[in-house]
């Protein structure tokens, strides 16, 4: 992972240099300095976003998987103190992130050689990134210790990060004055994005005291507070009520003990020498066992429900397969949707959305700025549920039982896909409804609404199949979750980063395909290693090679206003990739059970 990250940074630097060299004439040192400054201000926020995502997901998934495997209870039974348990899991999760930062530090220092940046900028940038990593990891750790199911943990962490960033931007745009501080100053002290932009600016040497230092202090306080609450409540939250549901209460336990003692006393008072028949001995033994831990019997208080022909789909749709607390996740998601709708409503009510949409150009409409992150969060949550629907089954040793039943691979695959889409149906519908509101107010044409709805349905089905595919391909849950979510972020953020780089150095986007081919080839190889290495097939090879090119063409066409071509390309490429992952799963159970003892899964 460290090698891939370092090579990726070097490839981005080389791609940016190819773009600059092929479109502009470098005449003096000032041109080189401008190149170094722009390159640094692109890579620093990219690293921040990557580290924030990895820190939160790594810390959350490590603890959630411990719960799925019932090994966290063993840690709670050991001599570890609360602080050792919480801080140990947190910093163990952040260890690989810290090594990644150390690996990238020399590469960022190489950018200083171009000019336009200083070592002081590099130092402040890495300080902000490191504190953001600790804060995001603390958030992931406390949510994982609080929640029981892996999907609940990942979904809450993703929404909390979006709430964090969205609240900062909302305060910055609203501009309230609190205790003499303006909205921009408050947002700068709370937002890692605003702080990293200030830290990467050449003027940070004179502005660090009020543009960078407040965020470092506030993030350290937030991290300390989150860790403190987690240390205080870790043994109150764990084990959860679901684990302790079969245990009797204290009053019942005391009554059982008293009953057992009375039975023993009564037996001692009876004549021991009396001859007992075999049946009487059994009845006496059962009487002594009454109230003991072995005598836990529960009578059914309702009629059994009829199971469908596809029991996997029935379980996903008719039972609490992902825990009852998923209602809380849906409530948080609806609250996030309400904030996004309010932002869209404000833009429409002020007339900004309609006015900018009617203008010709390649700028992103303001209405898309709150809606696009919301759609990305929805896609991430759908993918997270899909991959955890498989990893949770494997960690609970339920896949071994399913594979020896008469359930066919077709029933299992479509049962999982249908169940995931049913559970997250509101996460699919709400972005389309907000888009329909834009159409109703004239900020979006009816044709583009149809294109957007079809494209979103294709993408949601793709990320669902991607999660199921990664969950069935990797025996380690952490690896499966990381590859699945990492693929989503690469396809939707990695390509966008390179596009921003190309637009920053030149306005002629269509003429820059040749420098972009280096990232296309590297991305295709990475996709194939992640998706097709365990189940190789020519279709997956073709899909992995086409997807980065399709994303490049789609983003370029979107900026130029060719919306129909975007829909056709996205529907064909992602539909083909979905089919390529699905076909091998329909013939046989290609599931990695994770029985091999590796350093990953113990």
C-alpha positions as CSV (number, residue, x, y, z in Angstrom):
1,X,0.0,0.0,0.0
2,X,2.8,2.4,0.8
3,X,4.5,1.6,-2.6
4,X,1.3,2.1,-4.5
5,X,0.6,5.4,-2.8
6,X,4.1,6.8,-3.5
7,X,4.0,5.6,-7.1
8,X,0.6,7.2,-7.5
9,X,1.8,10.6,-6.3
10,X,4.8,10.4,-8.6
11,X,2.5,9.5,-11.5
12,X,0.4,12.5,-10.8
13,X,3.4,14.8,-10.7
14,X,4.6,13.4,-14.0
15,X,1.2,13.7,-15.6
16,X,1.0,17.4,-14.5
17,X,4.4,18.0,-15.9
18,X,3.4,16.4,-19.3
19,X,0.3,18.6,-19.4
20,X,2.3,21.7,-18.7
21,X,5.1,20.8,-21.1
22,X,2.8,19.9,-23.9
23,X,0.6,23.0,-23.8
24,X,2.8,25.8,-22.6
25,X,6.3,27.2,-23.2
26,X,8.4,27.4,-20.0
27,X,10.5,30.5,-20.4
28,X,11.8,31.4,-17.0
29,X,12.0,30.3,-13.3
30,X,8.7,32.0,-12.6
31,X,6.8,29.6,-14.9
32,X,8.3,26.7,-12.9
33,X,7.4,28.3,-9.6
34,X,3.8,28.7,-10.8
35,X,3.7,25.1,-11.7
36,X,5.0,24.0,-8.3
37,X,2.5,26.2,-6.5
38,X,-0.5,24.9,-8.4
39,X,0.7,21.3,-8.2
40,X,1.2,21.6,-4.4
41,X,-2.3,23.1,-3.9
42,X,-3.8,20.2,-5.9
43,X,-2.0,17.3,-4.1
44,X,-2.3,18.7,-0.6
45,X,-6.2,18.6,-0.5
46,X,-6.2,15.3,-2.3
47,X,-4.0,13.7,0.4
48,X,-6.2,15.3,3.1
49,X,-9.4,13.8,1.6
50,X,-7.7,10.4,1.2
51,X,-6.2,10.4,4.7
52,X,-9.5,11.5,6.3
53,X,-11.4,8.8,4.5
54,X,-8.9,6.0,5.3
55,X,-8.5,7.0,8.9
56,X,-12.2,7.0,9.7
57,X,-12.9,3.8,7.8
58,X,-9.8,2.0,9.1
59,X,-10.5,2.7,12.7
60,X,-14.2,2.0,12.4
61,X,-13.9,-1.2,10.4
62,X,-11.1,-2.6,12.7
63,X,-13.4,-2.4,15.7
64,X,-16.6,-3.4,13.9
65,X,-14.9,-6.6,12.6
66,X,-13.8,-7.4,16.1
67,X,-17.4,-7.3,17.1
68,X,-18.5,-9.4,14.1
69,X,-16.0,-12.1,15.0
70,X,-17.0,-12.0,18.8
71,X,-13.3,-11.2,19.7
72,X,-13.9,-7.8,21.3
73,X,-15.5,-9.7,24.2
74,X,-12.3,-11.5,24.7
75,X,-10.4,-8.2,24.9
76,X,-13.0,-6.9,27.4
77,X,-12.4,-10.0,29.6
78,X,-8.6,-9.4,29.6
79,X,-6.6,-7.2,32.0
80,X,-6.6,-4.3,29.4
81,X,-7.8,-1.1,30.9
82,X,-10.4,1.1,29.0
83,X,-7.7,3.5,27.9
84,X,-5.4,0.8,26.7
85,X,-8.2,-0.9,24.7
86,X,-9.5,2.3,23.0
87,X,-6.2,4.1,22.4
88,X,-4.6,0.8,21.4
89,X,-7.2,0.1,18.7
90,X,-7.2,3.7,17.5
91,X,-3.4,4.1,17.1
92,X,-3.0,0.6,15.7
93,X,-5.5,1.5,13.0
94,X,-3.8,4.8,12.3
95,X,-0.3,3.3,12.2
96,X,-0.5,2.5,8.5
97,X,-1.9,6.0,7.8
98,X,1.0,7.5,9.6
99,X,3.5,5.4,7.6
100,X,1.8,6.6,4.4
101,X,2.3,10.2,5.4
102,X,6.0,9.6,6.2
103,X,6.3,7.9,2.8
104,X,4.8,10.9,1.0
105,X,6.8,13.5,2.9
106,X,9.9,13.3,0.7
107,X,7.7,13.4,-2.5
108,X,6.1,16.6,-1.3
109,X,9.5,18.0,-0.5
110,X,10.6,17.3,-4.1
111,X,7.8,19.7,-5.2
112,X,9.7,22.5,-3.4
113,X,12.5,22.1,-6.0
114,X,10.1,23.5,-8.7
115,X,9.7,26.7,-6.7
116,X,6.6,28.5,-5.6
117,X,6.4,26.5,-2.3
118,X,8.5,26.3,0.8
119,X,9.3,23.7,3.4
120,X,7.3,25.7,5.9
121,X,4.2,25.1,3.7
122,X,4.9,21.4,3.6
123,X,5.3,21.3,7.4
124,X,2.0,23.1,8.1
125,X,0.2,21.0,5.5
126,X,1.3,17.7,7.1
127,X,0.5,19.0,10.5
128,X,-3.1,19.7,9.4
129,X,-3.3,16.3,7.6
130,X,-2.0,14.5,10.7
131,X,-4.5,16.1,13.1
132,X,-7.3,15.6,10.7
133,X,-6.4,11.9,10.6
134,X,-6.4,11.6,14.4
135,X,-9.8,13.4,14.6
136,X,-11.4,11.2,11.9
137,X,-9.9,8.1,13.4
138,X,-11.3,9.1,16.8
139,X,-14.7,9.6,15.3
140,X,-14.6,6.2,13.6
141,X,-13.5,4.5,16.8
142,X,-16.2,6.0,19.0
143,X,-18.9,5.2,16.5
144,X,-17.7,1.6,16.1
145,X,-17.6,1.1,19.9
146,X,-21.1,2.5,20.1
147,X,-22.8,0.7,17.2
148,X,-23.1,-3.0,16.8
149,X,-23.4,-3.8,13.1
150,X,-20.6,-3.0,10.6
151,X,-22.9,-1.2,8.1
152,X,-24.3,1.0,10.9
153,X,-20.8,2.0,11.8
154,X,-19.6,2.8,8.3
155,X,-22.8,4.6,7.4
156,X,-22.7,6.8,10.5
157,X,-19.1,7.6,10.0
158,X,-19.6,8.7,6.4
159,X,-22.6,10.9,7.4
160,X,-20.8,12.4,10.3
161,X,-17.9,13.5,8.1
162,X,-20.4,15.0,5.6
163,X,-22.2,16.8,8.4
164,X,-18.8,18.1,9.7
165,X,-17.8,19.5,6.3
166,X,-21.2,20.7,5.4
167,X,-21.7,22.5,8.7
168,X,-18.4,24.3,8.3
169,X,-19.3,25.4,4.8
170,X,-22.7,26.5,5.9
171,X,-21.3,28.6,8.7
172,X,-18.8,30.1,6.3
173,X,-21.5,31.1,3.8
174,X,-24.0,32.3,6.4
175,X,-21.5,34.6,8.0
176,X,-22.8,34.8,11.6
177,X,-20.8,36.7,14.1
178,X,-20.3,34.7,17.3
179,X,-18.3,36.2,20.2
180,X,-16.6,38.6,17.9
181,X,-15.6,36.0,15.3
182,X,-17.0,36.1,11.8
183,X,-18.5,33.0,10.1
184,X,-15.4,32.7,7.8
185,X,-13.1,32.6,10.8
186,X,-15.2,30.1,12.6
187,X,-15.4,27.9,9.5
188,X,-11.7,28.2,9.0
189,X,-11.1,26.9,12.6
190,X,-13.5,24.0,12.1
191,X,-13.0,22.9,8.4
192,X,-10.0,20.8,7.4
193,X,-10.6,21.8,3.8
194,X,-10.3,25.5,4.4
195,X,-7.4,25.0,6.7
196,X,-5.4,22.9,4.2
197,X,-6.0,25.5,1.5
198,X,-4.6,28.1,3.9
199,X,-1.7,25.9,4.9
200,X,-0.7,25.3,1.2
201,X,-0.9,29.0,0.3
202,X,2.5,30.8,0.0
203,X,1.4,33.4,2.6
204,X,1.1,30.8,5.4
205,X,4.4,31.9,6.9
206,X,2.8,35.1,8.1
207,X,-0.8,33.9,8.6
208,X,-0.4,30.6,10.4
209,X,-1.3,32.0,13.8
210,X,-4.9,32.7,12.8
211,X,-5.4,30.5,9.7
212,X,-3.9,27.1,10.7
213,X,-3.2,27.1,14.5
214,X,-6.9,27.4,15.6
215,X,-7.8,24.3,13.6
216,X,-4.9,22.3,15.1
217,X,-5.9,23.3,18.6
218,X,-9.6,22.6,18.0
219,X,-9.0,19.2,16.3
220,X,-6.8,18.1,19.1
221,X,-9.5,19.1,21.7
222,X,-12.2,17.2,19.6
223,X,-10.0,14.1,19.4
224,X,-9.3,14.2,23.1
225,X,-13.0,14.6,23.9
226,X,-14.1,11.7,21.6
227,X,-11.4,9.4,23.0
228,X,-12.4,10.4,26.5
229,X,-16.0,9.5,25.9
230,X,-15.1,6.2,24.3
231,X,-12.8,5.3,27.2
232,X,-15.6,6.2,29.7
233,X,-18.4,4.2,27.9
234,X,-16.6,1.3,26.2
235,X,-17.7,-1.3,28.8
236,X,-21.1,0.2,29.1
237,X,-21.7,-0.1,25.3
238,X,-20.0,-3.6,25.0
239,X,-21.2,-6.2,24.9
240,X,-24.4,-4.9,23.5
241,X,-27.9,-5.9,24.4
242,X,-28.1,-8.2,21.4
243,X,-25.3,-10.3,22.8
244,X,-26.8,-10.2,26.3
245,X,-30.4,-10.8,25.2
246,X,-30.4,-14.5,26.4
247,X,-29.0,-13.7,29.8
248,X,-31.4,-13.4,32.8
249,X,-31.6,-10.3,34.8
250,X,-30.1,-9.9,38.2
251,X,-33.4,-10.6,39.9
252,X,-34.0,-13.7,37.9
253,X,-30.4,-14.9,38.6
254,X,-30.9,-14.4,42.3
255,X,-34.2,-16.3,42.3
256,X,-32.6,-19.1,40.3
257,X,-29.8,-19.4,42.8
258,X,-32.1,-19.4,45.8
259,X,-34.3,-22.0,44.2
260,X,-31.3,-24.2,43.5
261,X,-30.1,-23.9,47.1
262,X,-33.6,-24.8,48.5
263,X,-33.6,-27.8,46.2
264,X,-30.2,-28.9,47.5
265,X,-31.2,-28.4,51.1
266,X,-34.4,-30.4,50.6
267,X,-32.4,-33.3,49.1
268,X,-30.0,-33.3,52.0
269,X,-32.9,-33.6,54.4
270,X,-34.4,-36.6,52.6
271,X,-33.2,-40.1,53.1
272,X,-30.2,-40.6,50.8
273,X,-30.2,-44.4,51.4
274,X,-33.7,-44.8,49.8
275,X,-33.6,-46.7,46.5
276,X,-34.5,-44.7,43.5
277,X,-35.6,-45.9,40.1
278,X,-34.0,-44.7,36.9
279,X,-36.9,-42.5,36.1
280,X,-36.8,-40.9,39.5
281,X,-33.1,-40.3,39.2
282,X,-33.7,-38.4,35.9
283,X,-36.5,-36.4,37.4
284,X,-34.3,-35.5,40.4
285,X,-31.5,-34.4,38.2
286,X,-33.8,-32.3,36.1
287,X,-35.2,-30.7,39.3
288,X,-31.7,-29.8,40.5
289,X,-30.9,-28.3,37.1
290,X,-34.0,-26.1,37.1
291,X,-32.9,-22.5,37.2
292,X,-29.4,-23.3,36.3
293,X,-27.6,-21.8,33.3
294,X,-28.2,-25.0,31.3
295,X,-32.0,-24.7,31.8
296,X,-32.7,-21.8,29.3
297,X,-35.8,-22.7,27.4
298,X,-37.9,-20.3,25.4
299,X,-41.4,-21.1,24.1
300,X,-42.6,-19.6,20.9
301,X,-45.2,-17.0,21.5
302,X,-46.3,-16.6,17.9
303,X,-47.0,-18.6,14.8
304,X,-44.1,-19.2,12.5
305,X,-43.9,-17.1,9.3
306,X,-43.9,-18.5,5.9
307,X,-40.5,-18.3,4.1
308,X,-40.4,-17.5,0.4
309,X,-38.9,-19.7,-2.2
310,X,-35.8,-17.6,-2.0
311,X,-35.0,-17.6,1.7
312,X,-32.0,-15.3,1.3
313,X,-34.2,-12.5,-0.1
314,X,-36.9,-13.2,2.5
315,X,-34.4,-12.8,5.3
316,X,-33.0,-9.5,3.8
317,X,-36.5,-8.0,3.4
318,X,-38.6,-9.5,6.2
319,X,-36.2,-9.7,9.1
320,X,-33.8,-7.3,10.9
321,X,-30.9,-8.8,9.1
322,X,-28.8,-5.6,9.6
323,X,-30.0,-4.8,13.2
324,X,-32.9,-2.8,14.5
325,X,-30.7,0.3,14.8
326,X,-30.8,0.7,11.0
327,X,-33.8,2.8,11.6
328,X,-31.5,5.3,13.4
329,X,-29.2,5.2,10.3
330,X,-32.2,6.0,8.1
331,X,-33.2,8.9,10.4
332,X,-29.7,10.4,10.2
333,X,-29.7,10.0,6.4
334,X,-33.1,11.7,6.2
335,X,-31.8,14.5,8.3
336,X,-28.8,14.9,5.9
337,X,-31.3,14.9,3.0
338,X,-33.2,17.7,4.7
339,X,-30.1,19.8,5.0
340,X,-29.3,19.2,1.4
341,X,-32.9,20.1,0.3
342,X,-32.7,23.3,2.4
343,X,-29.5,24.3,0.6
344,X,-31.1,23.5,-2.8
345,X,-34.3,25.3,-1.8
346,X,-32.2,28.4,-0.8
347,X,-30.5,28.5,-4.2
348,X,-33.7,28.1,-6.1
349,X,-35.6,30.6,-3.9
350,X,-32.8,33.2,-4.5
351,X,-32.8,32.6,-8.2
352,X,-29.2,31.6,-8.3
353,X,-29.8,28.1,-9.5
354,X,-32.0,29.1,-12.4
355,X,-29.9,31.9,-13.5
356,X,-26.6,30.0,-13.6
357,X,-28.2,26.9,-15.2
358,X,-29.5,29.0,-18.1
359,X,-26.0,30.4,-18.8
360,X,-23.7,28.6,-21.2
361,X,-20.4,27.5,-20.0
362,X,-18.4,24.7,-18.3
363,X,-18.8,25.9,-14.8
364,X,-20.6,23.6,-12.3
365,X,-24.1,24.9,-11.4
366,X,-24.4,26.0,-7.7
367,X,-27.4,23.6,-7.3
368,X,-25.1,20.6,-8.1
369,X,-22.6,21.6,-5.3
370,X,-24.7,20.4,-2.4
371,X,-26.4,17.7,-4.4
372,X,-23.2,16.0,-5.8
373,X,-21.6,15.2,-2.4
374,X,-25.0,13.9,-1.2
375,X,-25.2,11.6,-4.2
376,X,-21.6,10.4,-3.5
377,X,-22.5,9.7,0.1
378,X,-25.5,7.7,-1.0
379,X,-23.4,5.7,-3.4
380,X,-20.8,5.0,-0.7
381,X,-23.5,3.9,1.8
382,X,-25.1,1.5,-0.7
383,X,-21.7,0.0,-1.5
384,X,-20.9,-0.3,2.2
385,X,-24.1,-2.2,2.9
386,X,-23.5,-4.5,-0.1
387,X,-20.0,-5.5,1.0
388,X,-20.8,-5.9,4.7
389,X,-23.8,-8.1,3.8
390,X,-21.3,-10.7,2.8
391,X,-18.5,-10.0,5.3
392,X,-20.9,-10.2,8.2
393,X,-22.2,-13.5,7.1
394,X,-18.7,-14.9,6.7
395,X,-17.5,-13.5,10.1
396,X,-20.5,-15.1,11.7
397,X,-19.8,-18.4,10.0
398,X,-23.2,-18.3,8.3
399,X,-21.8,-18.7,4.8
400,X,-20.6,-22.2,5.6
401,X,-24.1,-23.2,6.5
402,X,-25.6,-21.6,3.3
403,X,-23.1,-23.3,1.0
404,X,-24.2,-26.8,2.3
405,X,-27.9,-26.1,1.8
406,X,-29.9,-26.5,-1.5
407,X,-29.8,-22.7,-2.1
408,X,-28.4,-22.2,-5.6
409,X,-25.8,-19.5,-6.4
410,X,-28.4,-17.6,-8.4
411,X,-30.8,-17.5,-5.4
412,X,-28.0,-16.3,-3.1
413,X,-26.7,-13.6,-5.5
414,X,-30.0,-12.1,-6.5
415,X,-31.3,-12.5,-2.9
416,X,-28.4,-10.4,-1.6
417,X,-28.6,-7.8,-4.4
418,X,-32.4,-7.5,-4.1
419,X,-32.2,-7.3,-0.3
420,X,-29.6,-4.6,-0.3
421,X,-31.5,-2.5,-2.8
422,X,-34.7,-2.9,-0.8
423,X,-33.0,-1.8,2.5
424,X,-31.4,1.3,0.8
425,X,-34.4,2.2,-1.3
426,X,-34.7,5.6,0.3
427,X,-31.0,6.3,-0.4
428,X,-31.8,5.8,-4.1
429,X,-35.1,7.6,-4.2
430,X,-34.2,10.8,-2.2
431,X,-31.5,12.1,-4.6
432,X,-33.9,11.6,-7.5
433,X,-36.7,13.4,-5.6
434,X,-34.4,16.4,-4.9
435,X,-33.5,16.5,-8.6
436,X,-37.2,16.4,-9.5
437,X,-37.6,19.5,-7.2
438,X,-35.0,21.3,-9.3
439,X,-36.9,20.3,-12.5
440,X,-40.2,21.5,-11.0
441,X,-38.7,24.9,-10.4
442,X,-37.0,25.2,-13.8
443,X,-33.5,24.7,-12.6
444,X,-33.2,21.3,-14.5
445,X,-34.8,20.3,-17.8
446,X,-37.0,17.3,-18.0
447,X,-34.7,15.6,-20.4
448,X,-31.7,16.0,-18.1
449,X,-33.9,14.7,-15.2
450,X,-34.5,11.5,-17.1
451,X,-30.8,11.2,-17.9
452,X,-29.9,11.7,-14.3
453,X,-32.4,9.3,-12.9
454,X,-31.4,6.5,-15.3
455,X,-27.7,7.1,-14.7
456,X,-28.1,7.0,-10.9
457,X,-30.0,3.7,-11.1
458,X,-27.2,2.2,-13.2
459,X,-24.5,3.5,-10.8
460,X,-26.4,2.2,-7.7
461,X,-26.8,-1.2,-9.2
462,X,-23.1,-1.2,-10.1
463,X,-21.9,-0.3,-6.6
464,X,-24.2,-3.0,-5.2
465,X,-22.7,-5.7,-7.4
466,X,-19.2,-4.3,-6.7
467,X,-19.7,-4.7,-2.9
468,X,-21.1,-8.2,-3.3
469,X,-18.2,-9.1,-5.6
470,X,-15.5,-7.8,-3.3
471,X,-17.2,-9.4,-0.3
472,X,-17.2,-12.8,-2.0
473,X,-13.7,-12.4,-3.4
474,X,-11.7,-11.5,-0.3
475,X,-11.5,-13.7,2.8
476,X,-10.5,-10.8,5.1
477,X,-13.3,-8.4,5.9
478,X,-11.0,-5.4,6.3
479,X,-9.5,-6.1,2.8
480,X,-12.9,-6.5,1.2
481,X,-14.3,-3.3,2.7
482,X,-11.2,-1.4,1.8
483,X,-11.1,-2.6,-1.8
484,X,-14.8,-2.0,-2.4
485,X,-14.9,1.5,-1.0
486,X,-11.5,2.3,-2.4
487,X,-12.7,1.4,-5.9
488,X,-15.7,3.7,-5.6
489,X,-13.5,6.6,-4.4
490,X,-11.0,6.0,-7.2
491,X,-13.7,6.0,-9.9
492,X,-15.5,9.1,-8.7
493,X,-12.7,11.2,-7.0
494,X,-9.4,10.0,-8.6
495,X,-10.5,10.8,-12.1
496,X,-11.9,14.1,-11.0
497,X,-8.6,15.0,-9.4
498,X,-6.8,14.5,-12.7
499,X,-9.4,16.5,-14.5
500,X,-9.0,19.4,-12.1
501,X,-5.3,19.2,-12.7
502,X,-5.7,19.3,-16.4
503,X,-8.1,22.3,-16.2
504,X,-5.7,24.1,-13.8
505,X,-2.8,24.0,-16.2
506,X,-4.7,24.4,-19.4
507,X,-8.2,25.1,-20.6
508,X,-8.1,22.8,-23.5
509,X,-9.3,19.6,-21.9
510,X,-10.0,17.6,-25.1
511,X,-6.4,17.9,-26.3
512,X,-4.9,16.4,-23.1
513,X,-5.8,12.7,-23.6
514,X,-2.2,11.6,-24.1
515,X,-0.9,12.8,-20.7
516,X,-4.0,11.3,-19.1
517,X,-3.2,7.9,-20.6
518,X,-0.6,7.3,-17.9
519,X,-3.2,7.5,-15.2
520,X,-5.6,5.6,-17.3
521,X,-3.2,2.6,-17.6
522,X,-2.3,2.7,-14.0
523,X,-5.9,3.0,-12.9
524,X,-6.9,0.1,-15.2
525,X,-4.1,-2.1,-13.7
526,X,-5.1,-1.2,-10.2
527,X,-8.8,-2.0,-10.9
528,X,-7.9,-5.4,-12.4
529,X,-5.8,-6.3,-9.4
530,X,-8.6,-5.3,-7.1
531,X,-11.5,-6.8,-8.9
532,X,-10.3,-9.5,-11.3
533,X,-7.2,-11.0,-9.6
534,X,-9.2,-13.6,-7.6
535,X,-11.7,-14.4,-10.4
536,X,-9.9,-13.6,-13.6
537,X,-11.9,-13.4,-16.8
538,X,-11.5,-11.6,-20.2
539,X,-14.7,-9.6,-19.5
540,X,-13.3,-8.2,-16.2
541,X,-10.1,-7.3,-18.0
542,X,-12.0,-5.3,-20.6
543,X,-14.2,-3.7,-18.0
544,X,-11.3,-2.6,-15.9
545,X,-9.6,-1.1,-18.9
546,X,-12.7,0.8,-20.1
547,X,-14.0,2.2,-16.8
548,X,-11.3,4.9,-16.3
549,X,-11.5,6.0,-20.0
550,X,-15.3,6.1,-19.7
551,X,-15.1,8.3,-16.5
552,X,-12.7,10.7,-18.3
553,X,-15.0,11.0,-21.3
554,X,-18.1,11.3,-19.1
555,X,-16.7,14.1,-17.0
556,X,-15.4,15.9,-20.1
557,X,-18.7,15.6,-21.9
558,X,-20.5,16.8,-18.7
559,X,-18.4,19.9,-18.5
560,X,-19.1,20.6,-22.2
561,X,-22.9,20.0,-21.9
562,X,-23.2,16.7,-23.8
563,X,-25.5,15.0,-21.4
564,X,-26.9,12.3,-23.7
565,X,-23.5,11.0,-24.5
566,X,-22.7,10.9,-20.7
567,X,-25.8,8.7,-20.1
568,X,-25.0,6.3,-23.0
569,X,-21.3,5.9,-21.9
570,X,-22.1,5.5,-18.2
571,X,-25.0,3.0,-18.9
572,X,-23.0,0.9,-21.3
573,X,-19.7,0.7,-19.4
574,X,-21.0,0.3,-15.9
575,X,-23.7,-2.1,-17.1
576,X,-21.0,-4.2,-18.8
577,X,-18.8,-4.1,-15.7
578,X,-21.8,-5.2,-13.6
579,X,-22.5,-8.1,-15.9
580,X,-18.8,-9.1,-16.0
581,X,-18.8,-9.4,-12.2
582,X,-22.2,-11.1,-12.0
583,X,-21.8,-13.9,-14.6
584,X,-19.1,-15.9,-12.8
585,X,-21.1,-15.8,-9.6
586,X,-24.2,-17.3,-11.1
587,X,-22.7,-20.7,-12.0
588,X,-21.1,-21.7,-8.7
589,X,-20.3,-20.4,-5.2
590,X,-17.1,-18.5,-5.7
591,X,-16.9,-17.4,-2.1
592,X,-13.6,-17.0,-0.2
593,X,-14.4,-18.4,3.2
594,X,-11.2,-17.0,4.7
595,X,-10.2,-20.3,6.3
596,X,-6.5,-19.8,5.4
597,X,-4.6,-18.4,8.3
598,X,-2.9,-15.3,7.2
599,X,-1.5,-12.2,8.8
600,X,-4.7,-10.4,7.7
601,X,-7.4,-12.5,9.4
602,X,-5.4,-14.5,12.0
